[in-house]
Amino acid sequence: MTGFLRQEIDDGANKVISFQVGKQEYCIDILKVREIRGWLGATPIPFAPDFVSGVINLRGIVLPVINMRQLLGNSVDQDGGRDVVMVVEISDKIFGFLVNSVSDIIDVKKSMVQGVPNVASDREKGFVSGLISINDRMVGVLSLEVVAATILESVA
């Protein structure tokens, strides 16, 4: 377990927000989410990595929109037409995460978090720091530090 799991869940409950990316469900610390907005498209950036959908202007702040389906290796062609952008702050940087939908706000305790099984791909093991079982569904805990590092390495 990394990031907020070690630091904040040790002290009791922590709220996470869960969201769908393709057929998978992930969650992140709710305090990292600034807002959620409907997907209206983005301005493309020439020569950007495939997972960068473009940029949007959010009240004077231009931020990149990351297509999480492409970044996480989920089915790229699955577009339900109701995608949303989660505006997320990671280490003083702001990104838009394009996801299929936002599902729930969940109270998580340290005892609920399980390790990532060895059958997961190396790519998924890098992005997912743990799994939470909620009502017969498994939710991956997304490591925002790894996501940010991957994005910044790809655009540098």
KAZI-V783309 format. One record per residue. N is the residue number from 0. SS is DSSP state (a for helix, b for strand, c for the rest). PSI is psi in degrees with one decimal (NA if undefined). Layout:
n & ss & psi
N & SS & PSI
N & SS & PSI
This chain:
n & ss & psi
0 & c & 139.3
1 & c & 178.1
2 & c & -133.3
3 & a & -22.4
4 & a & -47.0
5 & a & -46.5
6 & a & -46.4
7 & a & -35.5
8 & a & -25.7
9 & a & -33.2
10 & a & 5.9
11 & c & -142.8
12 & c & 152.0
13 & b & 141.2
14 & b & 132.5
15 & b & 157.2
16 & b & 130.4
17 & b & 150.8
18 & b & 156.1
19 & b & 135.3
20 & b & 105.9
21 & c & -129.6
22 & c & -0.5
23 & b & 153.7
24 & b & 133.5
25 & b & 168.4
26 & b & 156.5
27 & b & 163.8
28 & b & 126.3
29 & a & -25.7
30 & a & -14.5
31 & a & -12.2
32 & b & 119.8
33 & b & -41.8
34 & b & 166.9
35 & b & 131.5
36 & b & 157.7
37 & b & 153.2
38 & c & 116.4
39 & c & 6.2
40 & c & 168.1
41 & c & 160.8
42 & b & 119.5
43 & c & 152.0
44 & c & 122.2
45 & c & 140.4
46 & c & 15.4
47 & c & 155.2
48 & c & 155.8
49 & c & -32.4
50 & c & -4.0
51 & b & 111.5
52 & b & -21.4
53 & b & -156.6
54 & b & 153.9
55 & b & 156.5
56 & b & 114.9
57 & b & 95.1
58 & c & 48.9
59 & c & -5.5
60 & b & 121.2
61 & b & 122.8
62 & b & 146.7
63 & b & 144.7
64 & b & 121.2
65 & b & 120.7
66 & b & 102.8
67 & a & -26.1
68 & a & -44.3
69 & a & -41.5
70 & a & -42.0
71 & c & -0.6
72 & c & 21.7
73 & c & 172.4
74 & c & 114.5
75 & c & -32.5
76 & c & -2.4
77 & c & 100.2
78 & c & 106.0
79 & c & -5.2
80 & c & -4.7
81 & c & 30.7
82 & c & 155.6
83 & b & 160.0
84 & b & 123.0
85 & b & 118.9
86 & b & 116.9
87 & b & 138.1
88 & b & 123.7
89 & b & 116.0
90 & c & 53.9
91 & c & 13.3
92 & b & 143.4
93 & b & 131.1
94 & b & 154.5
95 & b & 126.6
96 & b & 114.7
97 & b & 115.8
98 & b & 165.0
99 & c & -44.3
100 & b & 160.8
101 & b & 132.2
102 & b & -66.4
103 & b & 164.4
104 & b & 125.5
105 & b & 135.6
106 & b & 124.1
107 & b & 134.6
108 & c & 154.8
109 & a & -38.4
110 & a & -16.8
111 & a & -19.1
112 & b & 126.9
113 & b & 160.9
114 & c & 163.6
115 & c & 127.6
116 & c & 156.2
117 & c & -15.1
118 & c & -12.3
119 & c & 150.6
120 & c & 157.1
121 & a & -37.6
122 & a & -46.7
123 & a & -37.9
124 & a & -35.2
125 & a & -41.1
126 & a & -27.1
127 & b & 122.5
128 & b & -8.1
129 & b & 173.5
130 & b & 143.2
131 & b & 130.4
132 & b & 117.1
133 & b & 116.0
134 & c & 56.0
135 & c & 18.3
136 & b & 147.3
137 & b & 127.8
138 & b & 123.7
139 & b & 134.5
140 & b & 110.4
141 & b & 129.9
142 & c & 103.2
143 & a & -31.2
144 & a & -41.0
145 & a & -40.7
146 & a & -48.8
147 & a & -43.4
148 & a & -41.0
149 & a & -44.0
150 & a & -49.7
151 & a & -35.9
152 & a & -37.5
153 & a & -27.4
154 & a & -3.4
155 & c & NA
